[in-house]
Amino acid sequence: MITNATATLLNRRPSKVLGRAQRGETVVIEKFGEPCAVIIPHPRKTSGAEIAKRLRRLKPMPDAAGAVEKIVKNMDDVSRHSYGLD
């Protein structure tokens, strides 16, 4: 979702504007009615279990959720290993 905020609001109530971004909104900052900046939400890391949970809600292929969960877990294991986190 994209929302607008004024530079004045950002200056006076930064936590309100940043809160929108934390909730997943893209915030376009306007100064004198013209867009001058964009605040985008930071991408959230999604676990394999969360992806699988979302896929299980989809029909008619709930079996794909288990396969995707394994793939993502392997990806997590590889990245953890490559950064020396295991």
MDAnalysis code that builds the backbone (N, CA, C; Angstrom):
import MDAnalysis as mda
import numpy as np

u = mda.Universe.empty(258, n_residues=86, atom_resindex=np.repeat(np.arange(86), 3), trajectory=True)
u.add_TopologyAttr("name", ["N", "CA", "C"] * 86)
u.add_TopologyAttr("resid", np.arange(1, 87))
u.add_TopologyAttr("resname", ["MET", "ILE", "THR", "ASN", "ALA", "THR", "ALA", "THR", "LEU", "LEU", "ASN", "ARG", "ARG", "PRO", "SER", "LYS", "VAL", "LEU", "GLY", "ARG", "ALA", "GLN", "ARG", "GLY", "GLU", "THR", "VAL", "VAL", "ILE", "GLU", "LYS", "PHE", "GLY", "GLU", "PRO", "CYS", "ALA", "VAL", "ILE", "ILE", "PRO", "HIS", "PRO", "ARG", "LYS", "THR", "SER", "GLY", "ALA", "GLU", "ILE", "ALA", "LYS", "ARG", "LEU", "ARG", "ARG", "LEU", "LYS", "PRO", "MET", "PRO", "ASP", "ALA", "ALA", "GLY", "ALA", "VAL", "GLU", "LYS", "ILE", "VAL", "LYS", "ASN", "MET", "ASP", "ASP", "VAL", "SER", "ARG", "HIS", "SER", "TYR", "GLY", "LEU", "ASP"])
u.atoms.positions = np.array([
    [0.841, -1.168, 0.000],
    [0.000, 0.000, 0.000],
    [0.893, 1.240, 0.000],
    [0.498, 2.248, -0.722],
    [1.243, 3.507, -0.788],
    [0.411, 4.593, -0.122],
    [1.063, 5.359, 0.734],
    [0.399, 6.459, 1.422],
    [1.276, 7.700, 1.336],
    [0.687, 8.855, 1.525],
    [1.439, 10.107, 1.473],
    [1.547, 10.705, 2.868],
    [2.619, 11.457, 3.101],
    [2.803, 12.213, 4.337],
    [3.558, 13.480, 3.970],
    [3.312, 14.528, 4.722],
    [4.013, 15.779, 4.449],
    [5.363, 15.793, 5.170],
    [6.251, 16.629, 4.677],
    [7.549, 16.798, 5.334],
    [7.341, 17.337, 6.750],
    [6.330, 18.165, 6.934],
    [6.022, 18.708, 8.257],
    [5.647, 17.581, 9.218],
    [4.799, 16.648, 8.761],
    [4.421, 15.524, 9.612],
    [5.642, 14.675, 9.950],
    [6.493, 14.439, 8.971],
    [7.710, 13.670, 9.220],
    [8.586, 14.369, 10.248],
    [8.673, 15.681, 10.175],
    [9.475, 16.456, 11.112],
    [8.881, 16.450, 12.524],
    [7.565, 16.587, 12.612],
    [6.910, 16.698, 13.925],
    [6.585, 15.359, 14.564],
    [6.259, 14.368, 13.738],
    [5.841, 13.063, 14.274],
    [6.515, 11.935, 13.506],
    [7.853, 11.845, 13.571],
    [8.554, 10.825, 12.781],
    [8.124, 9.397, 13.120],
    [7.788, 9.152, 14.384],
    [7.401, 7.782, 14.748],
    [6.100, 7.368, 14.068],
    [5.210, 8.317, 13.817],
    [3.953, 8.002, 13.125],
    [4.238, 7.581, 11.682],
    [5.108, 8.351, 11.008],
    [5.439, 8.042, 9.614],
    [6.214, 6.725, 9.536],
    [7.190, 6.541, 10.413],
    [7.972, 5.304, 10.410],
    [7.115, 4.102, 10.801],
    [6.132, 4.320, 11.639],
    [5.210, 3.243, 12.011],
    [4.448, 2.714, 10.811],
    [4.101, 3.623, 9.902],
    [3.422, 3.192, 8.673],
    [4.325, 2.260, 7.872],
    [5.599, 2.639, 7.768],
    [6.545, 1.796, 7.028],
    [6.728, 0.453, 7.724],
    [6.764, 0.458, 9.051],
    [6.896, -0.807, 9.787],
    [5.713, -1.725, 9.522],
    [4.561, -1.154, 9.283],
    [3.369, -1.960, 8.996],
    [3.293, -2.369, 7.535],
    [4.339, -2.029, 6.752],
    [4.392, -2.492, 5.373],
    [3.964, -1.476, 4.335],
    [3.675, -0.254, 4.749],
    [3.254, 0.766, 3.794],
    [4.463, 1.477, 3.202],
    [4.369, 1.859, 1.947],
    [5.340, 2.732, 1.319],
    [4.825, 4.154, 1.516],
    [5.673, 5.023, 2.053],
    [5.250, 6.386, 2.370],
    [5.961, 7.367, 1.445],
    [5.174, 8.131, 0.702],
    [5.717, 9.178, -0.164],
    [5.693, 10.478, 0.636],
    [6.872, 11.080, 0.825],
    [6.970, 12.337, 1.559],
    [6.832, 13.485, 0.568],
    [5.944, 14.414, 0.887],
    [5.708, 15.564, 0.020],
    [6.157, 16.840, 0.709],
    [6.805, 17.697, -0.055],
    [7.205, 19.012, 0.433],
    [6.594, 20.030, -0.520],
    [5.803, 20.934, 0.033],
    [5.070, 21.930, -0.768],
    [4.218, 21.256, -1.842],
    [3.637, 20.098, -1.490],
    [2.736, 19.393, -2.395],
    [3.398, 18.559, -3.478],
    [4.708, 18.528, -3.491],
    [5.443, 17.758, -4.494],
    [6.196, 16.609, -3.828],
    [6.162, 15.416, -4.410],
    [6.911, 14.290, -3.839],
    [8.412, 14.605, -3.829],
    [9.052, 14.327, -2.703],
    [10.494, 14.589, -2.619],
    [11.273, 13.397, -2.073],
    [10.586, 12.442, -1.468],
    [11.277, 11.273, -0.916],
    [10.271, 10.131, -0.759],
    [10.818, 8.935, -0.653],
    [9.990, 7.754, -0.445],
    [10.612, 6.930, 0.676],
    [9.790, 6.521, 1.615],
    [10.231, 5.610, 2.669],
    [9.572, 4.269, 2.370],
    [10.399, 3.249, 2.175],
    [9.864, 1.923, 1.873],
    [10.121, 0.996, 3.046],
    [9.229, 0.045, 3.271],
    [9.440, -0.891, 4.379],
    [10.635, -1.794, 4.113],
    [11.346, -2.110, 5.156],
    [12.474, -3.041, 5.053],
    [11.900, -4.437, 4.824],
    [12.461, -5.202, 3.886],
    [11.943, -6.551, 3.641],
    [12.099, -7.422, 4.882],
    [11.052, -8.142, 5.203],
    [11.099, -9.041, 6.351],
    [11.594, -10.400, 5.901],
    [12.409, -11.007, 6.741],
    [12.856, -12.370, 6.452],
    [11.703, -13.305, 6.799],
    [11.377, -14.154, 5.877],
    [10.293, -15.105, 6.081],
    [10.879, -16.497, 6.167],
    [10.510, -17.220, 7.208],
    [11.038, -18.564, 7.405],
    [10.347, -19.544, 6.464],
    [10.994, -20.675, 6.282],
    [10.394, -21.739, 5.478],
    [9.074, -22.202, 6.067],
    [9.002, -22.235, 7.389],
    [7.763, -22.658, 8.056],
    [6.628, -21.676, 7.757],
    [6.929, -20.373, 7.755],
    [5.907, -19.370, 7.470],
    [5.431, -19.471, 6.024],
    [6.352, -19.675, 5.105],
    [5.980, -19.833, 3.698],
    [5.106, -21.077, 3.537],
    [5.497, -22.160, 4.194],
    [4.715, -23.395, 4.114],
    [3.318, -23.190, 4.685],
    [3.222, -22.463, 5.790],
    [1.918, -22.194, 6.412],
    [1.018, -21.432, 5.438],
    [1.589, -20.450, 4.748],
    [0.805, -19.687, 3.781],
    [0.406, -20.548, 2.589],
    [1.329, -21.403, 2.140],
    [1.013, -22.269, 1.001],
    [-0.061, -23.289, 1.345],
    [-0.075, -23.775, 2.588],
    [-1.087, -24.766, 2.975],
    [-2.500, -24.198, 2.898],
    [-2.608, -22.879, 3.048],
    [-3.929, -22.245, 2.945],
    [-4.436, -22.242, 1.506],
    [-3.504, -22.345, 0.558],
    [-3.882, -22.342, -0.849],
    [-4.348, -23.731, -1.265],
    [-5.328, -23.782, -2.066],
    [-5.824, -25.042, -2.587],
    [-5.635, -25.003, -4.091],
    [-5.450, -26.047, -4.782],
    [-5.556, -27.451, -4.420],
    [-4.215, -28.142, -4.197],
    [-3.120, -27.420, -3.946],
    [-1.819, -28.063, -3.851],
    [-1.177, -27.918, -2.464],
    [-1.821, -28.379, -1.401],
    [-1.228, -28.230, -0.071],
    [0.053, -29.048, 0.102],
    [0.264, -30.094, -0.716],
    [1.485, -30.906, -0.593],
    [2.734, -30.122, -0.987],
    [2.566, -29.100, -1.806],
    [3.717, -28.303, -2.229],
    [4.336, -27.552, -1.053],
    [3.547, -27.280, -0.027],
    [4.045, -26.534, 1.123],
    [5.212, -27.252, 1.796],
    [5.114, -28.543, 1.977],
    [6.197, -29.306, 2.604],
    [7.472, -29.271, 1.781],
    [7.333, -29.377, 0.476],
    [8.498, -29.349, -0.400],
    [9.181, -27.990, -0.358],
    [8.392, -26.919, -0.381],
    [8.962, -25.576, -0.328],
    [9.634, -25.342, 1.018],
    [9.027, -25.828, 2.087],
    [9.621, -25.664, 3.418],
    [11.007, -26.313, 3.472],
    [11.147, -27.498, 2.884],
    [12.449, -28.176, 2.861],
    [13.470, -27.391, 2.048],
    [13.037, -26.867, 0.911],
    [13.945, -26.092, 0.055],
    [14.442, -24.858, 0.799],
    [13.524, -24.132, 1.433],
    [13.915, -22.911, 2.142],
    [14.797, -23.243, 3.335],
    [14.502, -24.332, 4.038],
    [15.339, -24.737, 5.170],
    [16.757, -25.021, 4.693],
    [16.873, -25.715, 3.561],
    [18.202, -25.980, 3.010],
    [18.909, -24.683, 2.641],
    [18.165, -23.724, 2.092],
    [18.758, -22.434, 1.764],
    [19.239, -21.736, 3.027],
    [18.425, -21.779, 4.094],
    [18.824, -21.184, 5.369],
    [20.083, -21.851, 5.899],
    [20.143, -23.183, 5.810],
    [21.308, -23.920, 6.300],
    [22.561, -23.541, 5.527],
    [22.434, -23.414, 4.212],
    [23.580, -23.056, 3.378],
    [24.064, -21.653, 3.715],
    [23.134, -20.699, 3.846],
    [23.561, -19.329, 4.151],
    [24.142, -19.248, 5.555],
    [23.589, -19.984, 6.497],
    [24.124, -19.995, 7.858],
    [25.542, -20.550, 7.837],
    [25.758, -21.597, 7.058],
    [27.077, -22.212, 6.951],
    [28.068, -21.274, 6.281],
    [27.630, -20.592, 5.205],
    [28.550, -19.713, 4.470],
    [28.949, -18.497, 5.285],
    [28.117, -18.106, 6.265],
    [28.480, -16.979, 7.134],
    [29.097, -17.443, 8.439],
    [29.315, -18.741, 8.573],
    [29.938, -19.285, 9.769],
    [29.047, -19.198, 11.000],
    [27.721, -19.320, 10.807],
    [26.783, -19.187, 11.919],
    [26.357, -20.517, 12.511],
    [26.898, -21.632, 12.008],
    [26.476, -22.917, 12.574],
    [27.534, -23.484, 13.466],
])
